[in-house]
């Protein structure tokens, strides 16, 4: 394997294949809106006319006053809004009143389980902000960042999203929005040992998976914030403990920044053969570890990896009810039994808010294969994280509805992916992913201690033995 560097600026000789519109950068005057009528991430700072979306306050950076929290050790989240109650509950009887603010997947679940599935809508809260340094990088990226290689990569400064104010033609904006989703400010180290997942069938029976995970995110590493982005985005190490038939399998992977210049590299250890081998392909619709094939690798965080198999179109911005501030769900007092009810997770533990989201649609190219022929991604304008996705098969039938419960992690002054749920709309049942409530520790974020040398085939071989 060619030696990987921690970061290396992209060569100036990279050939640009985009049209002139794809190079469009916003003017300094436009960028000056960031931190004013726009938040520093490009969201509309004002609330909506109806008052159902509040203005951005950004009054808290890190742990709010009055909360006892020790960062970087895996403490479970603590709810800063314990007194909040739902202002409305959308259910199988009243959903038609709110359907303009629901996704097709949400409507499908409301129609399929009219007596049990609900969407509790809480007062909107927009109280957390990003560190000043991250905002400064976003503002600089607004006037300097550009897509390269037909949108398969980009030039920008590390640490923040590259395109806080998307510009250009529709495809250019679509690729910029997708880049923001894939490269938000998030934890530079994450360790979960273990993390749990459950497949819940239509009878409520549960089949368990358990994995370990560690990840090193180069593009948000504090030593490199504000420096030109290099070749490597991130490193990861995933081990399987359950199901028993897969116990001992382990995979390390390296994620590139530019998928036209490099590809996702992965090596796996098989305890049956006691050998480490490089995988010819890793990602796309390859089954995710521990999910018994019910979830694909590129469904983690709803969409990840190379965008090459889809044609992407930006459908604009909408007001949608999305998971937001879901602290109660992730508290230590909640058990897996509380969460994993038949047909869908327990609505009483969920928290939705009305938010403005970018709607991004990917349609499978005729020249490529994937189990999903179309995917519609809803991306929160405040955070640039994809929070909901509806997936369609190659015949155009809606087959899966998924959502991720992001919460502001006090460890990292940014939003972190908590529990996510993937609903099989064809056969019923769902996968609950990234569970940690019954574990002694939750995600250990930004504790440091990880280096690229820990994610090589040689390191995998040493750990496996």
ChimeraX attribute file (.defattr): number of C-alpha atoms within 10 A of each C-alpha:
attribute: neighborCount
match mode: 1-to-1
recipient: residues
	/A:1	6
	/A:2	4
	/A:3	7
	/A:4	13
	/A:5	11
	/A:6	17
	/A:7	16
	/A:8	13
	/A:9	14
	/A:10	17
	/A:11	9
	/A:12	6
	/A:13	6
	/A:14	10
	/A:15	10
	/A:16	15
	/A:17	12
	/A:18	15
	/A:19	12
	/A:20	10
	/A:21	14
	/A:22	23
	/A:23	17
	/A:24	19
	/A:25	21
	/A:26	20
	/A:27	11
	/A:28	13
	/A:29	9
	/A:30	13
	/A:31	22
	/A:32	15
	/A:33	17
	/A:34	23
	/A:35	17
	/A:36	13
	/A:37	14
	/A:38	19
	/A:39	22
	/A:40	27
	/A:41	29
	/A:42	26
	/A:43	21
	/A:44	20
	/A:45	22
	/A:46	16
	/A:47	16
	/A:48	14
	/A:49	8
	/A:50	7
	/A:51	10
	/A:52	15
	/A:53	19
	/A:54	19
	/A:55	16
	/A:56	21
	/A:57	14
	/A:58	14
	/A:59	11
	/A:60	15
	/A:61	17
	/A:62	18
	/A:63	20
	/A:64	16
	/A:65	8
	/A:66	7
	/A:67	10
	/A:68	9
	/A:69	15
	/A:70	12
	/A:71	18
	/A:72	18
	/A:73	16
	/A:74	19
	/A:75	19
	/A:76	23
	/A:77	23
	/A:78	21
	/A:79	18
	/A:80	15
	/A:81	12
	/A:82	9
	/A:83	6
	/A:84	11
	/A:85	12
	/A:86	14
	/A:87	11
	/A:88	11
	/A:89	14
	/A:90	19
	/A:91	21
	/A:92	18
	/A:93	12
	/A:94	12
	/A:95	20
	/A:96	14
	/A:97	9
	/A:98	13
	/A:99	15
	/A:100	13
	/A:101	18
	/A:102	19
	/A:103	19
	/A:104	17
	/A:105	23
	/A:106	24
	/A:107	18
	/A:108	16
	/A:109	21
	/A:110	22
	/A:111	15
	/A:112	15
	/A:113	15
	/A:114	15
	/A:115	11
	/A:116	16
	/A:117	21
	/A:118	22
	/A:119	24
	/A:120	21
	/A:121	21
	/A:122	22
	/A:123	16
	/A:124	20
	/A:125	18
	/A:126	19
	/A:127	15
	/A:128	22
	/A:129	23
	/A:130	22
	/A:131	15
	/A:132	11
	/A:133	12
	/A:134	19
	/A:135	22
	/A:136	17
	/A:137	21
	/A:138	30
	/A:139	27
	/A:140	19
	/A:141	25
	/A:142	27
	/A:143	21
	/A:144	19
	/A:145	23
	/A:146	21
	/A:147	26
	/A:148	19
	/A:149	16
	/A:150	18
	/A:151	25
	/A:152	18
	/A:153	23
	/A:154	24
	/A:155	19
	/A:156	27
	/A:157	23
	/A:158	27
	/A:159	30
	/A:160	28
	/A:161	30
	/A:162	31
	/A:163	31
	/A:164	29
	/A:165	25
	/A:166	20
	/A:167	20
	/A:168	17
	/A:169	14
	/A:170	17
	/A:171	18
	/A:172	25
	/A:173	25
	/A:174	26
	/A:175	26
	/A:176	28
	/A:177	27
	/A:178	25
	/A:179	23
	/A:180	23
	/A:181	23
	/A:182	20
	/A:183	23
	/A:184	21
	/A:185	29
	/A:186	22
	/A:187	26
	/A:188	21
	/A:189	26
	/A:190	22
	/A:191	23
	/A:192	20
	/A:193	20
	/A:194	21
	/A:195	23
	/A:196	24
	/A:197	25
	/A:198	23
	/A:199	25
	/A:200	23
	/A:201	19
	/A:202	15
	/A:203	11
	/A:204	15
	/A:205	14
	/A:206	18
	/A:207	16
	/A:208	19
	/A:209	23
	/A:210	23
	/A:211	24
	/A:212	16
	/A:213	19
	/A:214	21
	/A:215	24
	/A:216	26
	/A:217	23
	/A:218	27
	/A:219	31
	/A:220	24
	/A:221	20
	/A:222	13
	/A:223	10
	/A:224	16
	/A:225	19
	/A:226	21
	/A:227	16
	/A:228	16
	/A:229	23
	/A:230	23
	/A:231	23
	/A:232	22
	/A:233	22
	/A:234	23
	/A:235	26
	/A:236	22
	/A:237	22
	/A:238	18
	/A:239	24
	/A:240	22
	/A:241	21
	/A:242	21
	/A:243	17
	/A:244	12
	/A:245	10
	/A:246	18
	/A:247	18
	/A:248	18
	/A:249	22
	/A:250	25
	/A:251	25
	/A:252	24
	/A:253	22
	/A:254	22
	/A:255	21
	/A:256	21
	/A:257	27
	/A:258	23
	/A:259	19
	/A:260	15
	/A:261	13
	/A:262	14
	/A:263	16
	/A:264	22
	/A:265	18
	/A:266	23
	/A:267	23
	/A:268	22
	/A:269	23
	/A:270	16
	/A:271	15
	/A:272	10
	/A:273	7
	/A:274	13
	/A:275	12
	/A:276	19
	/A:277	14
	/A:278	15
	/A:279	13
	/A:280	9
	/A:281	12
	/A:282	19
	/A:283	17
	/A:284	22
	/A:285	16
	/A:286	16
	/A:287	17
	/A:288	17
	/A:289	25
	/A:290	28
	/A:291	23
	/A:292	18
	/A:293	12
	/A:294	15
	/A:295	23
	/A:296	19
	/A:297	20
	/A:298	19
	/A:299	20
	/A:300	16
	/A:301	22
	/A:302	26
	/A:303	20
	/A:304	17
	/A:305	19
	/A:306	21
	/A:307	19
	/A:308	16
	/A:309	17
	/A:310	21
	/A:311	16
	/A:312	24
	/A:313	19
	/A:314	22
	/A:315	13
	/A:316	12
	/A:317	15
	/A:318	18
	/A:319	19
	/A:320	23
	/A:321	26
	/A:322	27
	/A:323	24
	/A:324	24
	/A:325	23
	/A:326	24
	/A:327	23
	/A:328	19
	/A:329	25
	/A:330	25
	/A:331	18
	/A:332	18
	/A:333	11
	/A:334	15
	/A:335	16
	/A:336	17
	/A:337	10
	/A:338	13
	/A:339	20
	/A:340	20
	/A:341	19
	/A:342	18
	/A:343	21
	/A:344	26
	/A:345	23
	/A:346	17
	/A:347	17
	/A:348	15
	/A:349	15
	/A:350	22
	/A:351	24
	/A:352	22
	/A:353	24
	/A:354	22
	/A:355	26
	/A:356	23
	/A:357	26
	/A:358	24
	/A:359	23
	/A:360	23
	/A:361	21
	/A:362	20
	/A:363	17
	/A:364	21
	/A:365	15
	/A:366	10
	/A:367	7
	/A:368	10
	/A:369	14
	/A:370	15
	/A:371	14
	/A:372	23
	/A:373	22
	/A:374	24
	/A:375	23
	/A:376	25
	/A:377	27
	/A:378	26
	/A:379	25
	/A:380	25
	/A:381	21
	/A:382	21
	/A:383	23
	/A:384	26
	/A:385	27
	/A:386	27
	/A:387	23
	/A:388	29
	/A:389	27
	/A:390	24
	/A:391	27
	/A:392	19
	/A:393	16
	/A:394	15
	/A:395	9
	/A:396	11
	/A:397	14
	/A:398	21
	/A:399	18
	/A:400	22
	/A:401	26
	/A:402	23
	/A:403	23
	/A:404	26
	/A:405	26
	/A:406	23
	/A:407	20
	/A:408	25
	/A:409	25
	/A:410	23
	/A:411	24
	/A:412	23
	/A:413	19
	/A:414	21
	/A:415	24
	/A:416	21
	/A:417	19
	/A:418	23
	/A:419	21
	/A:420	22
	/A:421	21
	/A:422	24
	/A:423	26
	/A:424	21
	/A:425	18
	/A:426	10
	/A:427	10
	/A:428	18
	/A:429	22
	/A:430	28
	/A:431	26
	/A:432	25
	/A:433	23
	/A:434	23
	/A:435	22
	/A:436	25
	/A:437	22
	/A:438	17
	/A:439	15
	/A:440	12
	/A:441	17
	/A:442	25
	/A:443	28
	/A:444	21
	/A:445	24
	/A:446	22
	/A:447	17
	/A:448	15
	/A:449	7
	/A:450	18
	/A:451	14
	/A:452	17
	/A:453	14
	/A:454	17
	/A:455	23
	/A:456	22
	/A:457	21
	/A:458	13
	/A:459	12
	/A:460	19
	/A:461	17
	/A:462	9
	/A:463	11
	/A:464	18
	/A:465	9
